[in-house]
Structure formats: C-alpha cells, structure tokens
Amino acid sequence: MTRERRSTISGLYKRSLAERQAITRDWADLSAKDLQSLEEGGLALHEADMMIENVIGRYSLPFGVATNFLINDIDYLIPMVIEEPSVVAACSFAAKLFRAGGGFQASSDDPLMTGQIQLLDIKDRDRVVQIIEQHKAEIIDKANETAGSIKGRGGGAVDVRTRVFENTSIGEMIVVHLLYDARDAMGANAVNTALEHVSPFIEKITGSRANLRILSNLSDNRRAWAEGSIPASALGNKYASGPEVIDGILEAALFAELDPYRAATHNKGIMNGIDALLIATGNDWRAVEAGAHAYAARDGRYSSLSRWWKDGGGDLRGRIELPLAVGIVGGATRVHRLAQTALKILGVQSARQLAEVAAAVGLAQNLAAMRALATDGIQSGHMRMHARQLAIAAGAHTEDVVAIAKQMKEEGEIRLERARELVKQRKSRT
C-alpha cells in the first residue's frame, strides 16, 4: 500500500479540537458517523450492556493521534487511547527523531497462536508422545473441523508439538501444543474452540486425561519487531550534545538489560505506547501485556524488550522484539464503532501490519522516555503536561484551564494546592 500523505503535521497540539478532528477526517476520509463516534465514545449504553455483565454505565478515555510515524516507507497517524499526559506528545516527538534516520523498518512472524492441552494420568510417557506424533495429521484435521472462515482464508491448525514435564507433584504431565494460524484475528476464541473439539480424540488415542484446554498468551510464534536509527545531530538539546545524549541513552538501556527492577519500568514505558494503540483498536491489551512480560523473562531473567547501540557512524540505533497477538477482525472491533474508526485512521490491511506498527510505536515510546531520563529528567515534561489535569481537578472552569496551567508552568509551581489557589483567585474576580 502506498500513501502520498505525510504524517508530519506540525503543531497539531496547538490546533483547536475542531481543527484536529478536521485534519484526521481528511487523512482517513472519516464519515460523519465516524466523527460522531469520536465525540460520543462510539459505544451506546445498550451496546455496552451486551458486551459484559452487570453493566451500569460507560467509562470514557481520551482518544488522540500520534504524528510523524514512517514505518516501512508508509506514513501513519497512530490512534491512541490513554489517560496519562505526555505519552502521545512524546511518542510523536520520538517518531520525528526516527524519521530523521529514515523511519522504522518493521516485520513480523505469521500469525501463529499456541493452544495448550494438559494431559494427565500418563501410563507410558514415551508411548503417548509417539502416538501424538504418529497421529499429528489427524489431530490437525480434527482441529480444523471448527476453523470455518479462518480455514477459508488460509488459516487454521498447522502443527502439533509436545512438551514433557516429569516428576511433578501430580505425576507426569504432557502438554500438547496446537499451533494455529489466526490470520487477521487475534484468535483466542478460534483456538479455544479447536482445543475443546480435538481433546476427546487425543484422550482416546493416548489413553490419558485432558484437563486444561486453553490458549497461551505467550505467543512467541507470533512476534513483531521494529528497528530504526536516529542521527546524533537530531538528539542534541540545551542540556547535552547529540553524542552525549546517545551515551546517556546507552547507559540507561544497559541498566534495563541488567536489572529487573529497572526493566519493569523500562518495559512499562514501552507498553504505554503499545497499549494505547491496542485499546484504540479494540484489541486485548492485557493479553499482549502478559505475553510481552513473559517474553522479557524467556531466558530465566526479566530484562528489557528493546536493545540500543551506536552504529559505525556514531548514530543511535534501536530494536524491539516482542509477541504481538493482535487482530483487525472479531472481538471488540466488531461491536465498538470507535475501534473501527481507529482502524480506519490507521489504515492497516492485516493483523501483521498492525503488529508491526505496534512494535514501532513501542520503540518510539521507549526512546522518548530514555531521552528524557538521560537529559532533563522524566518529570519536567510530564509535569508540564500534567498541569492542565491539576487545573481541572482544582475545579477550574473550562475557559480558565489553559491560563491556570500556563501560570503554574511559568511559576514552576505545578501542584494541586497552587491550582486551587489560582482557581480561587479567578472566582473571586467574577
């Protein structure tokens, strides 16, 4: 897919809300219904009542777009749903830095999910493993009896593997892994249905008992990765030169690689960006979070999801790799109009493309956080963005929020108590 549009929209944050909506409308050819969904939240109360149990209302979060993303030579506006200040701005700025180095290069695995069947009451471990191997084709065919439209699109069960756990507290255990190509779906429902359908057949041929039959969220056969370069000349600021910033980032990156306490916060920053995109597009961000953190500990020690280094020319390079089981069909995307609008803004054509975009977003968010930490500190920019929230929390009228936030920034007093004082002053004048 080729786009002539460029996501380098200068000063989008300075535009009015109506102007930002109009820019996004023109970018994605949004309909009047799409714009209405953006304003109303895209989910009617009766629709919410059909999604989960015991519904009593709806909960809204801000929906923004990150700019400047160039991924595999395609420009993207990134829809993001998040309550935390500075994330969208930081992500956009980091994408601009990567753009100076040619943008992101991203790729991904085929969308293979892993389903697990726990076999117990094992009489002859080696024999059970042998039987499963001998009947692999039949197991796959049996699993695909439930594949339906996914099979028609080239997906479905593709392989069967076994893992043996000896001398557990409940005896020997064999876990059968069913690898399942979910195509453009996340695939949880399809995989779980296939597992339940094929389990009686496996019990029959092995003489064992199937207990749990469930998808694994450690989708390490469904990874995405992104890489990019930032010229040293683009990284300098009033606090440090470009090479000094690179050194600080590399020191911070090594800290996250070696120390799980730091890695947890480092990876949380990565997921700030990825989760915001996945929430916007109606994906199961909790599943991706679980898989990402499990993957970060795949070598027996929790570590960073990203790696950073200096290339031969002295420029900064970064790479991220993580499981990304995402979909563009099914799930909340089918019923939540705003998720559909988000996918329209993003313009992806497949689940793999969405995963590649998500990986690039995570890498951008990681760069933004480490650059801030390595220069003026994370709180400086974050608290400036937080000032408006404090003004609102202090009870400021809508027309006064920007002015109160600006005054607190100028004073260097970004505190709730100061916001309350300024609100009180303004009310006393009226």
Secondary structure in CASP SS format (residue, H / E / C, confidence):
PFRMAT SS
TARGET T0000
AUTHOR 0000-0000-0000
METHOD secondary structure of the structure
MODEL  1
M C 1.00
T C 1.00
R C 1.00
E C 1.00
R C 1.00
R C 1.00
S C 1.00
T C 1.00
I C 1.00
S C 1.00
G C 1.00
L H 1.00
Y H 1.00
K H 1.00
R C 1.00
S C 1.00
L H 1.00
A H 1.00
E H 1.00
R H 1.00
Q H 1.00
A H 1.00
I H 1.00
T H 1.00
R H 1.00
D H 1.00
W H 1.00
A H 1.00
D C 1.00
L C 1.00
S C 1.00
A H 1.00
K H 1.00
D H 1.00
L H 1.00
Q H 1.00
S H 1.00
L H 1.00
E H 1.00
E H 1.00
G C 1.00
G C 1.00
L C 1.00
A C 1.00
L H 1.00
H H 1.00
E H 1.00
A H 1.00
D H 1.00
M H 1.00
M H 1.00
I C 1.00
E C 1.00
N C 1.00
V C 1.00
I C 1.00
G C 1.00
R C 1.00
Y C 1.00
S C 1.00
L C 1.00
P C 1.00
F E 1.00
G E 1.00
V E 1.00
A E 1.00
T E 1.00
N E 1.00
F E 1.00
L E 1.00
I E 1.00
N C 1.00
D C 1.00
I E 1.00
D E 1.00
Y E 1.00
L E 1.00
I E 1.00
P E 1.00
M E 1.00
V E 1.00
I C 1.00
E C 1.00
E C 1.00
P C 1.00
S C 1.00
V H 1.00
V H 1.00
A H 1.00
A H 1.00
C H 1.00
S H 1.00
F H 1.00
A H 1.00
A H 1.00
K H 1.00
L H 1.00
F H 1.00
R H 1.00
A H 1.00
G C 1.00
G C 1.00
G C 1.00
F E 1.00
Q E 1.00
A E 1.00
S E 1.00
S E 1.00
D C 1.00
D C 1.00
P C 1.00
L E 1.00
M E 1.00
T E 1.00
G E 1.00
Q E 1.00
I E 1.00
Q E 1.00
L E 1.00
L E 1.00
D C 1.00
I C 1.00
K C 1.00
D C 1.00
R H 1.00
D H 1.00
R H 1.00
V H 1.00
V H 1.00
Q H 1.00
I H 1.00
I H 1.00
E H 1.00
Q H 1.00
H C 1.00
K H 1.00
A H 1.00
E H 1.00
I H 1.00
I H 1.00
D H 1.00
K H 1.00
A H 1.00
N H 1.00
E H 1.00
T H 1.00
A C 1.00
G C 1.00
S H 1.00
I H 1.00
K H 1.00
G H 1.00
R C 1.00
G C 1.00
G C 1.00
G E 1.00
A E 1.00
V E 1.00
D E 1.00
V E 1.00
R E 1.00
T E 1.00
R E 1.00
V E 1.00
F E 1.00
E E 1.00
N E 1.00
T E 1.00
S C 1.00
I C 1.00
G E 1.00
E E 1.00
M E 1.00
I E 1.00
V E 1.00
V E 1.00
H E 1.00
L E 1.00
L E 1.00
Y E 1.00
D E 1.00
A C 1.00
R C 1.00
D C 1.00
A E 1.00
M C 1.00
G C 1.00
A H 1.00
N H 1.00
A H 1.00
V H 1.00
N H 1.00
T H 1.00
A H 1.00
L H 1.00
E H 1.00
H H 1.00
V H 1.00
S H 1.00
P H 1.00
F H 1.00
I H 1.00
E H 1.00
K H 1.00
I H 1.00
T H 1.00
G C 1.00
S C 1.00
R E 1.00
A E 1.00
N E 1.00
L E 1.00
R E 1.00
I E 1.00
L E 1.00
S E 1.00
N C 1.00
L C 1.00
S C 1.00
D C 1.00
N C 1.00
R C 1.00
R E 1.00
A E 1.00
W E 1.00
A E 1.00
E E 1.00
G E 1.00
S E 1.00
I E 1.00
P C 1.00
A H 1.00
S H 1.00
A H 1.00
L C 1.00
G C 1.00
N C 1.00
K C 1.00
Y C 1.00
A C 1.00
S C 1.00
G H 1.00
P H 1.00
E H 1.00
V H 1.00
I H 1.00
D H 1.00
G H 1.00
I H 1.00
L H 1.00
E H 1.00
A H 1.00
A H 1.00
L H 1.00
F H 1.00
A H 1.00
E H 1.00
L H 1.00
D C 1.00
P H 1.00
Y H 1.00
R H 1.00
A H 1.00
A H 1.00
T H 1.00
H H 1.00
N H 1.00
K H 1.00
G H 1.00
I H 1.00
M H 1.00
N H 1.00
G H 1.00
I H 1.00
D H 1.00
A H 1.00
L H 1.00
L H 1.00
I H 1.00
A H 1.00
T C 1.00
G C 1.00
N C 1.00
D C 1.00
W H 1.00
R H 1.00
A H 1.00
V H 1.00
E H 1.00
A H 1.00
G H 1.00
A H 1.00
H H 1.00
A H 1.00
Y H 1.00
A H 1.00
A C 1.00
R C 1.00
D C 1.00
G C 1.00
R C 1.00
Y C 1.00
S C 1.00
S C 1.00
L C 1.00
S E 1.00
R E 1.00
W E 1.00
W E 1.00
K E 1.00
D C 1.00
G C 1.00
G C 1.00
G C 1.00
D C 1.00
L E 1.00
R E 1.00
G E 1.00
R E 1.00
I E 1.00
E E 1.00
L E 1.00
P E 1.00
L C 1.00
A C 1.00
V C 1.00
G C 1.00
I C 1.00
V E 1.00
G C 1.00
G C 1.00
A H 1.00
T H 1.00
R H 1.00
V H 1.00
H C 1.00
R H 1.00
L H 1.00
A H 1.00
Q H 1.00
T H 1.00
A H 1.00
L H 1.00
K H 1.00
I H 1.00
L H 1.00
G C 1.00
V C 1.00
Q C 1.00
S C 1.00
A H 1.00
R H 1.00
Q H 1.00
L H 1.00
A H 1.00
E H 1.00
V H 1.00
A H 1.00
A H 1.00
A H 1.00
V H 1.00
G H 1.00
L H 1.00
A H 1.00
Q H 1.00
N H 1.00
L H 1.00
A H 1.00
A H 1.00
M H 1.00
R H 1.00
A H 1.00
L H 1.00
A H 1.00
T C 1.00
D C 1.00
G C 1.00
I H 1.00
Q H 1.00
S H 1.00
G H 1.00
H H 1.00
M H 1.00
R H 1.00
M H 1.00
H H 1.00
A H 1.00
R H 1.00
Q H 1.00
L H 1.00
A H 1.00
I H 1.00
A H 1.00
A C 1.00
G C 1.00
A C 1.00
H C 1.00
T H 1.00
E H 1.00
D H 1.00
V H 1.00
V H 1.00
A H 1.00
I H 1.00
A H 1.00
K H 1.00
Q H 1.00
M H 1.00
K H 1.00
E H 1.00
E H 1.00
G C 1.00
E C 1.00
I C 1.00
R C 1.00
L H 1.00
E H 1.00
R H 1.00
A H 1.00
R H 1.00
E H 1.00
L H 1.00
V H 1.00
K H 1.00
Q H 1.00
R H 1.00
K H 1.00
S H 1.00
R H 1.00
T C 1.00
END
